[in-house]
Amino acid sequence: MTGLPMLAGTAAAQTASSAAATAAPTELSAQSRSSRPPTRLRVYPRYQPDGYGVYPRYFPGRNAVRDCTAYYVQEYRPSGTVIVPRMNCFWRRG
């Protein structure tokens, strides 16, 4: 019967330490937070679309020529490998 009082002492110590940890709130959590609304930012567009709805409007200059290179690349998709067209264009002097 000597082991029984030892078990009762450890159980009481565990309940006392867990009760002390949950009962003592920290000062930071006890403080009430001021509830102010979030800061609102206004966002303005950089470019305005022209009359044709083109956005952004770009004028490369007089006598400009658009030079395009078209090619095919392989794309690995879950359904299988497919070949898709790609195009790269830039403006050059004409």
C-alpha positions in Angstrom: 0.0 0.0 0.0 3.0 2.3 -0.1 2.6 3.0 -3.8 -1.0 4.3 -3.5 -0.3 7.5 -1.7 2.5 8.3 -4.2 0.1 8.0 -7.1 -2.4 10.3 -5.4 0.3 12.9 -4.9 1.4 13.0 -8.5 -2.2 13.2 -9.7 -2.8 16.2 -7.4 0.4 17.9 -8.7 -0.6 17.4 -12.3 -4.1 18.9 -11.8 -2.7 21.8 -9.9 -0.1 22.7 -12.6 -2.6 22.4 -15.4 -5.2 24.5 -13.6 -2.6 27.2 -12.9 -1.6 27.3 -16.6 -5.2 27.7 -17.8 -6.5 30.0 -15.1 -3.8 32.8 -15.4 -4.5 35.0 -18.4 -1.7 37.1 -19.8 -2.1 40.8 -19.7 -1.9 41.1 -23.5 -4.9 38.8 -23.9 -6.9 40.5 -21.2 -6.7 43.8 -22.9 -9.5 44.8 -25.2 -8.5 45.6 -28.7 -9.9 48.7 -30.4 -11.9 47.8 -33.4 -11.2 50.3 -36.1 -12.1 49.7 -39.7 -9.4 48.6 -42.1 -7.6 51.3 -44.1 -9.1 51.7 -47.6 -6.9 52.5 -50.6 -8.2 54.0 -53.8 -6.7 52.4 -56.9 -6.8 54.3 -60.2 -6.1 52.8 -63.6 -2.8 53.8 -65.3 -4.3 53.8 -68.8 -7.7 54.7 -70.1 -9.0 52.6 -73.0 -9.4 54.5 -76.2 -12.6 54.7 -78.3 -12.1 51.2 -79.8 -11.7 49.6 -76.4 -8.0 48.9 -76.9 -6.1 48.9 -73.6 -3.4 50.1 -73.2 -3.0 52.3 -76.3 0.4 52.1 -77.9 1.7 54.0 -80.8 5.1 52.7 -82.0 5.6 55.6 -84.5 5.3 56.2 -88.2 6.4 53.5 -90.6 6.6 50.9 -87.9 6.3 47.2 -88.9 5.2 44.4 -86.6 7.6 41.5 -86.9 6.2 38.2 -85.6 7.7 34.7 -85.2 5.4 31.8 -84.9 6.5 28.3 -83.7 5.1 25.2 -82.0 6.1 23.9 -78.5 5.3 20.7 -76.6 3.3 21.1 -73.4 3.1 18.3 -70.9 -0.5 18.1 -69.5 -2.2 15.5 -67.3 -4.2 14.3 -70.3 -1.0 13.8 -72.3 1.6 15.7 -74.3 0.1 18.2 -76.8 1.6 20.6 -79.4 0.4 24.2 -79.1 1.2 27.3 -81.2 3.2 30.2 -79.8 3.8 33.6 -81.2 6.3 36.3 -80.3 5.9 39.8 -81.9 7.7 43.1 -81.6 7.7 46.4 -83.4 10.6 47.4 -85.7 11.3 50.3 -88.0 10.0 49.8 -91.5 
